[in-house]
Amino acid sequence: MPKTVCPFCAGPLYEHDVSRQVDGQRYHIDCVIRLLKDKNHEQTKALRAINDIRNSIIALATMNWSAHIYPLVAALNEAGYESDDYEEAKAKAQTLIDQRDRAFKMVEIAETALEKITDKNIYVKPGTHISTSMRIFAEEAIDEMKKHEVTGRKEA
């Protein structure tokens, strides 16, 4: 009597059968090979579709929802790469926007610091010991960045 059934072919799996575990389930070895070939075929088909979309975008030098985005999503879904739901996608996009905003704030702070240094006509030769006033100014800039949560790393 078989203890289990192969999920791919629904055939019985006996103790003496050559089989392999895939995603926690036991399959006949020939079913594993067919399963992998099917998955490879699906992914190759998706890559070809994505390549066609890319070539179209490059050739047209523009992107269109109907011609590019929807087919891209469909190709990825067919290959087994389901998209995030709206809220998850929006949260990830917001994280990227926040990172961009922090980067712009860092540039703004750096430009302000550069203006202050330029206004004071401070010149520091390479290898020269930085004065106490410069060190204090640098610490103030770091404090300002922290105040605006501009750290360059993801906040916990």
C-alpha angles and dihedrals in degrees: 000000000000117000096205142012126235107249091214103051099013088231122142119269114215127192092253094050118112103242143153136213115243120178090343095308129104117236135180107261092242089051090053089054092049090045092053092046090051092049091047090050092051093049093046089050090050092048091051090051091048090048090052090051091049092050090050092051091049094046094048095037087220140078128230129191095223097042100036120010100045093045090047092053090046093050092050092046091051090052090054099260102127116195125240117263117258097267094049092047091047092050091051092048090049089053089055091048090050091050090050091049091050090050091051090049090051090052090049091051091046091050090050090050090049091050091051092049091047091047090054091047090230115172121184117189115219110271092020118133109252114239124244091251091055091049090051090048090051091050090050090052090050091049090050091051091049091049089057091042091242102154105131092234132090114272115237 
